Amino acid sequence: MTPDSTADGARTPAHPCTATFAAWMAGTADGGAIALHAAKLSTPDLSPQLTAVYQVFLHTQRFTVKKNLDSMLRSDPTGVDVEDHPSIRRDKRRLYVLQRELQRACLTATLLNLPVARRAGFILIEVLRFSEDEVARILGTSSSAVHTAVGRARRDLTTYLESRCEHMDPRNPCHCETRLGIALERGFIQWPDRDDLPGDEPLVSRAVCLDAERLYAKLPSPLPAPRGSGPVCR
């Protein structure tokens, strides 16, 4: 399916940044494509496209699949033989890729629990690097409202992750290595349909991260990046 359309059936291509924003808002590439189709893009200009996608998420919840990570991944992490799983087959490279896919999926799922306006502002500013004034125009609000919403998003993400996630603090209980078996067994992740996740070494956190936004700034997008491509927004 082409991820863009207009009401009369003609198609307006989505700007790459619009497609990336939609994927982040939905948490998956497929969800982002469906939201883009619902947005009925009618102009090639970036800012109106982003506004149209934002309005789709603001007025319906069906494009956002929320998950309770504490419930889904809470189990005895030693109870699953990870390396014999069909997605790994004792291949260390596949194991390391799946660790990164789990990190990406967990942090993305955490982001989806934010209210729509906070999530949109956080993605546009912290991930896609727009300014507060630009985001205010996209979201149809004031710069001060954007500043407040994004500040609350940072606080909510940090509060949730700082006592759980190894990528905030290596001493935290939730580690990608030990939760991977449960995530595969319960269908939270599967082998990713992408080739941009590195598998050269295990994913191990070694440093404390004080702010959640630093994690998201480096996190792979739900929309796989084409080979050799650079940032699509900033």
N, C-alpha and C positions, 0 to 999 in steps of 0.2 A: 504494500500500500504506500502510495506517495503521501508523505506527511504534511500535506497542505491542500487547501481547497478554498473555493469561494462559493457563495450561495447559488450562483447560476451555473455551476459546473466547471467553469474555467479554473485553472490552477495558478496560484501565485506561489512561487517557490519560497520556502522558509529560509530566512537568513541562517547560516550555520550557528550563530549565537542564539537565535530563537529556538532552534532545535535542541541545542545544549541546555538552555534554560528549561524547556519543557521536560526534558529527560530528568534533570535534577529535581524539578517540582514533583514529578510522578515517581521518581526513584528507579525507573527502568527505561531503557530505550523504547520498548514496545509501548509502555504507558505514555511516554512523551509523544510518540507518533500519533497515538489515538487522540491525545489532547490537542495536538496541532491540527488534526483533521476537524475536530469540533470547533476550533477557533475561527475557522472560515477566513483565513487570511486574505485580505483584499488589497494590500499594498506591499511593495518590496521594501519599504522603509523600516528600519530596525525598531525604533522606539514604538510605533503603533503595533507592530507585530508582537512585541513583548507585552504590551498592554492587553492585547486580545487574548494571549495565552494566560496571563494573570487572571483575567476576568473568568475564563473557563474554570480555573481552579477555585476562584473565590465563590462561585455560585453552584458548584457541585462537588461532592466528595468521591464520586465514583472513579476518578482518575488517581486517587491516592489510597493505596493499600497499606493500612497501618498494622504494625505487628508488635506484640509484646515480647521483647527480646528476653526479659528476665524469665518469663514462663517458657518460651520456646527453647532456650539454650541452657536452662537449669537442669542439670543431671550429673551423674557420675561421669566425669570426662575420661575415666580410664575404661569405661564399659564398651567402647567401640574400637575395633581393630582398624585404625585409619589407613595404614599403608596397604592393606589388602583390599580396600574398597575398589570397586570397578572403575571409578574415576581416577584412581591413582596407580594401581597395579604395581606398587613398589617402585615407582618412578619418582625420584626425589624432585625433579623439576616440576612434575605435575603437582606434587605435594605443596611445593612452595608457591606455585601459581594459585592454588586453591586457598592457601593461607591469605594471600592478598585479596582474593575475591571475597573471602569471609570478612576481612577488615572493611572492604568497600561496602559490602552489603549491610554490615552492622551499623556503620556510621551513617549510611544513607537512610536506613530504617529509623535511626534515632532522629535524624533531621525531619523525617515525615511526620513525626509526632508534634512538631511545632504548628501553631495556628498558621493559616495560609499567608497572611500579611507578613508575619515575622519570618516565615520560611522564605518567601519571595525576596524580601529585603536582604536577608542574610546571604542568599545565593547570589543575588546581583552585586552585592558589595564585596563580600569576602571571597567568593569563588570566581565571579566573572569580572570583578574589579571596576564596576561603575561607581561614579561619585554619588553622594547623597542627593545632590540636586537633580542628577539624571534619574535616579531611582524615584524621587518624588514625582517627577513628570510621568514616568512609566506607570506608577501605582495610583496616580491621581490624588496625591496627598501633599502635605508640606514636608520640607526638609527636616524640620524638628520632629515630626511624627515618625519619619523614617529613622532618624537617629535613635529615638526612643525604642522603636520596634526592634531594630537590629541589636541594640544594647541588651534588650530582654532576651532575644534569641541567643546571643552569646552566653548570657547568664544561664539560661535554661539548659543549653547543651553542656556547658562546663559543669554545672551542678550535677547533671545526670551521669556524665562520663568520668568525672574526677575520682569517684570512689569505686568505679567498676572496671574501666578499660585500661589495659596495659599500655596503650599508646598515650594515655595521660600520665600514668605512673607505672613503671615496671613492677611495682610491688602490689598492684591491684589484682584481684582474683581472676578476672576474665582475660584469658590469653588465647589468641587465635590458634596456637598450636594445640592446646588442650580442648578447645571447643569445636574444632573442625569436624571430628567424628560425629558429634551430636548434630551439627548443622547439616551434614550430608545425610545422616540417617533420617532426619525429620523433614528433609526437602527444603530447608531454608536456602541452601545454595546448591548449584550443580555446576558441571564443567562449563565455564563461560564461553559464549560464542564471540570471542575476541582474542587478539594475539598481542595486546599491548600491556599485559601484566607480566612483570619479570619473574623468572623462575630460577635465577642463578644462585640464590642463597635463601636461607630460611628467614621468615619475617619475625624478628625479635626486637622488642623495644628496649632501649638501653638508657633513655634519658627522660626526665620529667618534662612534661609539656604543660605549661600553666594555663593556656588558653585554648579552648576547643577550636577556635577559628583557624589556628595554625594547622591543625590536622586536616581540616576541610580544604584549605588552600592547596594542599599537596595530594589530596585524594583523587584517584582516577574518576572521571565522569561516568555516570551510568551509560552515556553514549560513547561507544568505543571510538578512540581517536584513529583516523586514517594514518597510515605509515608516513613518517616524515612531516606530519602537519604540526604547525605551531598553534598558539592560542587563537581562538576564533573570535574573541571579543576584545581583549585588551592586550 
